């Protein structure tokens, strides 16, 4: 059975991510693993919180009031499937332990809530480090994004290096939503531009021919400013999710930095990053 892992780090971002994860799990028919791997600082004061999947530190940290009972209440059967919700305590674990757990449990996707425009705290799980150790994608959900059905996904790529395994994954993911999957081709710096008809031919022969998904689309982008192109994807084309491959073409241009740990303020939709 497929499973989705949610990282709980006692923040409102984690609570929001868990709600997003539940909706995704209902659609793709996966079970949900709520993993508490927060590394506590200072003296740990344990107390019982009915139905909760964390322990209170007694610090000024946000008190995550997302209760398992609440998830079960929201977990209404969708498309004939009700995800099993489990809570796992990996308190104090690092990225290697979390990655090992994800691999052993054949996790389909890891979900991490983020605060746009903020730097990842050193005591929290590093998405950049995690991506070097896992074999599944990491979905980063910005706090404030309205939890909703996914209708349009955009894989930002250089067509000549577009990964077929990523496109197949996205097509499987999109099937239950009946969502559009757009392959947005932006020419990488240092490479010659692709003539329009030739680009269409490459897409049809190398990608579409191998992926049986009717809502797979090719979107050539002439805009050379990646940041401006991203704004168009989000605000003009109403993309619900952007997709990148870690440290591959356009990665740093989209993020405005070298890693996913510094999640930029201009990314207001979930970002799915493949290792």
C-alpha positions, 0 to 999 in steps of 0.5 A, a space after each residue: 500500500 502506498 503511504 505519504 509521510 508528513 513531517 511534524 515539527 510543531 509549527 502552524 506550517 506542519 499543521 497546514 501540511 498535514 491537512 494538505 497531505 490528507 487531501 492528497 492521500 484521499 485522492 491517490 489512495 495512500 495511507 498517512 504517516 504523521 512523523 514527529 521527528 522534532 529535535 527538542 531543545 532544553 528541558 523536555 516537559 511531557 504532558 498528555 494531550 488527548 489525541 495529539 501526535 506531539 509532546 509539549 516542550 514548555 518553550 515558546 514554540 507554537 503549540 500544534 493543536 492538530 489532533 489525530 481526532 481532527 484528521 479522522 473527522 476530516 477523513 471522510 471516504 473519497 473515491 471509495 477510499 479512507 486513508 489509514 492514519 498512523 502516528 510515528 515518534 522519531 523524536 530527535 532523529 536526523 535526516 538519515 534516520 528519517 530517510 531510512 524510515 521512508 525507504 523501508 516503508 516505501 513512502 510515495 511522497 514526503 510532505 513538509 510545511 514551510 513558511 515562505 520567505 523564511 530560513 529553515 531553523 538549524 534544529 529542524 529537518 533540512 529538506 536539502 539534506 533529506 533530498 540527498 538521501 531519499 528515493 521519493 519526492 519532497 512536497 513543500 507546502 507553503 503556509 497560507 496556500 488554500 488546501 484544495 484539489 490539484 487541477 494543474 501541475 507544471 514541471 519546469 524543465 529543459 526539454 532535452 533533459 526532461 526526466 521520463 520517470 518524473 513525468 510518469 510519476 506526475 501522470 499517475 499522481 494527476 490521474 485521480 484529480 483529472 489534472 493537467 500536467 504541463 511540461 514547461 520547457 525553458 532553454 537552459 543557459 549555454 544551450 541553443 534554443 530549440 526551434 518550435 516544431 523540433 521541440 514539439 517533435 521531441 516532446 511527442 517522440 521522447 515524452 508523450 509517446 511513452 506516457 499514456 496520459 491524455 492531459 499531458 501538455 507541452 508548454 514552450 516558454 520564450 521568457 528568459 527571466 525564470 522568476 518572471 516565468 514562475 510568476 506567470 505560471 502561478 498568477 496567470 496560468 493558475 498552476 496549483 503545483 510546481 515541479 523541479 528536480 533537485 539541483 537540476 536545470 532552473 532549480 536555483 533560478 526558481 528558488 532564488 538560492 542554492 537549496 530548498 531550505 530557504 523557501 522564497 516568498 514568491 513561491 505561493 503554491 506547493 513545490 514538488 522536488 524530485 531527488 
